[in-house]
């Protein structure tokens, strides 16, 4: 038994040593520093959006003890990801693996470098689910929850497999009170968009809405129970220009049924910006249709 524990302990220590070469300190806010992951050897670093309050002169603590400054390349609040460019080269780029290597119950480690050395905790994969949409509207390709403790300053750091590969980026901001990691696929996709454009474009109607039940006859006709009741329409917004008003009940956009806010956000992807979308809605008990050209979310 002692040999099994010794081997397990050695494997965890080796995983920390391997992944720790790509873990940096990020000083981008007034309070406790956070953590980042080296994306490329020429100085690109991924971290959590919510730990970066500055755009310039962000302090970076490198694994070898050196320090550097960085600037913000871009950020996506909806997935809590940010990309930095550090004035450094020759860094050890992280080794990433997809979540297909994981199963519920697998042991994982959370790493952070809020100080000068790497810190680590370990736990198991508590839940591994399908794609989901964050409260801010971002699309995450897999739901990845662990019971590994995230100490202050761990946000932006890696979730690491026992093989030393990084399978996600830890965040404490997407769902409060839950240890989540943004999977490799989402980190990669968002980082590439931020590198190319500095932001992730998202479609925008300019409305506030809540789920409401459809009138019985219309629900039967559409085989749909709910729609989105507009409680406000911003002045000058795409929705107002498309002749939508407070009190209208949206039931479909671009041919896709809209029964809740997630349905609307799913339709308003980056590829919809600037596109005229047919919108079906209920007004005065009657089904009507208009066209709304999606704007870009501010």
Buried (B, 14 or more C-beta within 10 A) or exposed (E): EEEEEEEEEEBBEEBBEBBBBBBBBBBBBEEEBBBBBBBBEEBBBBBBBBBBEBEEEBBBBBBEEEBBBBEBBBBBBBBBBBBBBBEBEEBBBBBBBBBEEBEEEBBBBBBBBBEEEBBBBBBEBBEBEEEBBBEBBBBBBBBBBBBBEBBEBBBBBBBBBBBBBBBBBBBBBBBEEBBBBBBBBBBBBBBEBBBEEEBBBBBBBBBBBEBBEBBEEBBEEBEBEBBBBBEEBEEEBBBBBBBBEEEBBBBBBBEEBBBBBEBBBBBBBBEBBEEEBEBBBBBEEEBEEBEBBBBBBE
